[in-house]
Every structure is written in structure tokens, then in C-alpha cells.
Amino acid sequence: MFSNSAFEYAAMGMALVSLDGAWLQVNRTLCEIVGYSESELLATTLQAITHPDHLNADLNCMHQLLSGKIPCYHIETRYSHKFGHLVWILLSVSLVRSTNGLPLYFLAHIQDITNRKQTELALQESEERHRRLVELSPETIAVYSQGKFVYINPAGIRLLGASSLEAIIDKPILEIVHPKYRQTFERQIKQVQAAKRAVELPALKLVQLSGQVIDVEMNASSILYKGKPAVQVVLRDITERLEIERMKDEFISVISHELRTPLTSIRGSLGLLASGLLLAQPEKSQRMLEIAVSNTDRLIRLINEILDLDRISSGTENMEKQACNAADLMQQAVDEMQSMAEKNTITLCFSPLKALLWADRDRIIQVLTNLLSNAIKFSSPGTKVWLTAQKQGQEVVFQVTDQGRGIPADKIESIFERFQQVDASDSRQKGGTGLGLAISRHIVQQHSGRIWVSSIVNQGSSFYFTLPLLQKILR
Ligand code: ADP
């Protein structure tokens, strides 16, 4: 039928195939591709060597050719090699018709594309592996082009506090960079684009979609995204790390000051006693011992309060809440503080309130005694301190009022922070640690309450805190 040598020696596989799929004529290259001899191949059909997965597509195209809907078709298919393995094939088929238009047979061009397919598959697999890596990465990986986000991974969606990818795609990156850092950021990104390599940028602040500001570290590199110049960034949230560093610094300064001061004093007193210089002066020796004891007490108190604050603020100490009467708590706190008040010639006035609360008894008494002891400590002898409470809506508001030295307006907030005192000499003179109010605030917050103070310098202060009524909890 078709016996010229061009067919026989063509560099690609060629065949004439009957309308029902029998091989009518095959060339050498086709025989090499599938490993069969010419006679073996002619004894079989195209369907017989086509992998079942591709048969339908092939038959479909043949029907369309026969019906004249398409002039030819190209499909990727797989043939079974004589040795059992599969060969990827690019099959191009056209239909040869008689002069009066009747279909005669198919003309097939067959190319072995196994190598290309394997490369493609390897590429797909590696692309899939990388995609998963990026998706699973705990760090934010994002790409932006022409100033707008074009990709961000799930960690990035979480980092920016978005609900979905759509909330970020197309968003200008500068919108999430804190205004103070925008100029520097733009300048650095220009350097990244010029450098054509990954660059580590200095820490900067981002603004989450909720408005919350976070600290991040960033690496950036210029890449191509869908053929356009783009920048790929990797972000790490370092807010927590910076906070830990800040706390570590604070802790070290506390250790060096708060703990070393009493320790130095203990060392001084004991050193003097140990030297024997005071052997003949029992009164002075006694005084040295008293200094050592009181400073030891101070150290113990400080360490206990640091541990207390750590337990409460980290939430490891669970509040043991139960129904309790506000009047009982107030009574117990007043009883505990009575002797201190008498020692300081302060009159403790107290009007109990009957109200059922849902609270940890001991912890609330701790808050009340701390407020009362501060009120006593910072008041002049002969003045009064009041403990009162009243219901307000679904809450009870406790109030501790004194006629003491008061608190300057700029310290009204900060005294609730750790180691914050109005006057640096307060710890020495009044024996406090600067932790009481911080502990109180944590306890109140763990009861869903608030604590605050109003004060006028030289006239006195009123500390307030709220606790929810039991009936509110039961609702
Ligand atoms: P401490 O009393 O152990 O120093 P607190 O955290 O309880 O620690 O109080 C912090 C600081 O707040 C005090 O050192 C003092 O400077 C100030 N303060 C607290 N209560 C009063 C008060 N009633 N009147 C004046 N100053 C107060």
C-alpha cells in the first residue's frame, strides 16, 4: 500500500491502521519503539498494545475523525513494550479517504516520549514536594509582585490574622508594614532586587489585619513569578522571643538589685559578727543579727512573691473557686490586718456587704490584705483606712480607701506592673517588694474582674476591684 522508503526509514514511528484498529503497515522505528518485529506487530491491533487507561480516549478521537468532526488528533498514550514495560507515546493520527471520500485507513505518527514524560513526572513530583514544604512550613512564606501579595502560605495567613487566602491576595504589602518601617522596608527591598540573592533584613514591625502590631524577622529574595519580577519573603514572628528577652533583662536587673541589696546587708552584718570585732559589744551584735534576720525575711518574701506571680500569671496555679460571701472575705482580711493597723496607729473602718461571689477565697483575701497593707503602709499615723463594697449590676465593687500620701497621676497605671514603685526607696523604707499589685491584678483578672486606683497626692488613694456575682456565673 505504502511502500516507499521514506515511510520505512522515517525517524519517527509510522503506521497505517485499519478502521477497526489492525496494524496494516508499520515502519522500523515503530517496531523498535515497541520491541516487536514487523510480522508480530501486523498480527495484532493498536488496541492490543495500548494501555487500557488510554483506550477510551483513543477510540473517542478515532470516532470524531471518522465522523469528520476533526481533521486529525494528537494524544499522549502508553503502549506495552514486548518486554512488559510501558512506553509513553505521542500519537498523531489523521484519516486517509478514497477519492470519493470514503474512509480507508488511519495514518499514525508515533513518537517515543518516555524520556520527556519521566522528566515531566520528576518535575511534577519535585514541584509537589516543594509545594507541600511551603504549605507545611511553620514560617510565613509569601510572594509579592508589583507591591501586592500574589501568594502566601497557611502560616502567613495565620501570622497576619486573616481568615482566608483571599483576604491577603492583592493586598499591598506596605499596608501590613508598620508606618514607621515603610521607608526603610522599601529601601531594603530595592537592595534585595539589585542583589539578586536572598538577603536577611533587620527586624521590623508588621500590623496584623486586626491592627495588632507584631515583631518579625525577614529574609527576602527577588524571583520571577509567572514571568514577572517578584519578591519572595520568609517571615518569622519574634514578638514572643523579644518579650522573653525583655523579661530576661528585667529578671537580671531585679536579681542584681532587689536580691543583691538584702544579701549584701546580710553579708555585712554577719561579716562584722564573724570578725569578732563586736565580741565586747552585745548590743551592737544583737542589732547586726536583727538586720540579718529582717533582710533574710525580705529575701524570703521576695522569692515567694516572684514564684507566686510566676505561678498565677502563667496560669499554672488554678483558682479554686467556690461560692463565698463578700462579707466573710472582708471580715477575714480586716482581722488579718488589724494588728498591723494598730502598730501604725491607723483606724480600720469596715462595712461588710452580704453578696454571694464565685471566687477563690484565699486569693481574694490575698488581694484585700495587700490593698489594706499598702493603705496602712502609705498613710500617716492617726488617719483612717476604709474597706467597703457595693453591688453594681452583676458585680461587686470592693474599695480600699486611705488618707495617705497618694499616688502621682503618671504612676497610676505603672504601679500595677512588676517591681514598679512610686518611689525607689519604698522597698527599703516600707519593706515592700513592688510585686503585690501585680499579683493582685493577675488574681482579679483570673476572676474576670478589673482593678484600678484613683488618687490625689497628699490626700489619699482609693483602690477598686470588681468580682462577678455568683448569680452572673450561674446564668
Ligand atoms: P509593694 O507595696 O510591695 O512595694 P505593690 O505592688 O503592692 O508593692 O505597690 C507598688 C507601689 O505602689 C508601692 O511601692 C507604692 O509606691 C505604690 N502604692 C501602692 N499602694 C499605695 C497607697 N495606698 N498609697 C500610696 N502609694 C501606694
Residues whose N, C-alpha, C, O or C-beta is under 5 A from the ligand:
A	BS01	ADP	N374 A375 F378 G404 G406 I407 I415 Q420 Q421 V422 D423 D426 G432 T433 G434 L435 G436 L437 A438 S461
